[in-house]
Amino acid sequence: TWTVRAGCAVLGETTEALELTEGDYPPVIYFPRGDIAMAFLDASDETSHCPHKGDASYYSVVTKSRTLKNAVWSYENPHEAVAGIKGYLAFYNMDEIAVEQI
């Protein structure tokens, strides 16, 4: 079971997380969108491109005290090799966000 928190708020908990490892980077945990409290997320205009996964869209996390800009990303139409992450969300590793296995 994986959980993600921002400040004191639990954004989500899942037993259906996907772990993706690329090269020498630390593993990234992807959460099914249905297991995340989307009310805490605001879609952003930010986008990026990864040659291995495709085009990413971003979300900001809105907490009581602040907004964590572009702290979440998703591949809405990932490349076929990583098609399993479609509909999943990943969270940047930062002080204000904790992704933990429980």
Secondary structure as the mmCIF struct_conf table of DSSP 4:
data_model
#
loop_
_struct_conf.conf_type_id
_struct_conf.id
_struct_conf.beg_label_comp_id
_struct_conf.beg_label_asym_id
_struct_conf.beg_label_seq_id
_struct_conf.end_label_comp_id
_struct_conf.end_label_asym_id
_struct_conf.end_label_seq_id
STRN STRN1 TRP A 2 ALA A 6
TURN_TY1_P TURN_TY1_P1 GLY A 7 CYS A 8
STRN STRN2 ALA A 9 THR A 14
BEND BEND1 THR A 15 THR A 15
STRN STRN3 LEU A 18 LEU A 20
TURN_TY1_P TURN_TY1_P2 GLY A 23 ASP A 24
BEND BEND2 TYR A 25 TYR A 25
HELX_LH_PP_P HELX_LH_PP_P1 PRO A 26 PRO A 27
STRN STRN4 VAL A 28 PRO A 32
HELX_RH_3T_P HELX_RH_3T_P1 ARG A 33 ASP A 35
STRN STRN5 ILE A 36 ILE A 36
HELX_RH_3T_P HELX_RH_3T_P2 MET A 38 PHE A 40
STRN STRN6 LEU A 41 CYS A 50
TURN_TY1_P TURN_TY1_P3 PRO A 51 LYS A 53
STRN STRN7 GLY A 54 VAL A 62
BEND BEND3 LYS A 64 SER A 65
STRN STRN8 THR A 67 SER A 74
BEND BEND4 GLU A 76 ASN A 77
HELX_RH_3T_P HELX_RH_3T_P3 GLU A 80 ILE A 85
TURN_TY1_P TURN_TY1_P4 LYS A 86 GLY A 87
STRN STRN9 TYR A 88 PHE A 91
STRN STRN10 MET A 94 MET A 94
TURN_TY1_P TURN_TY1_P5 ASP A 95 GLU A 96
STRN STRN11 ILE A 97 GLN A 101
#
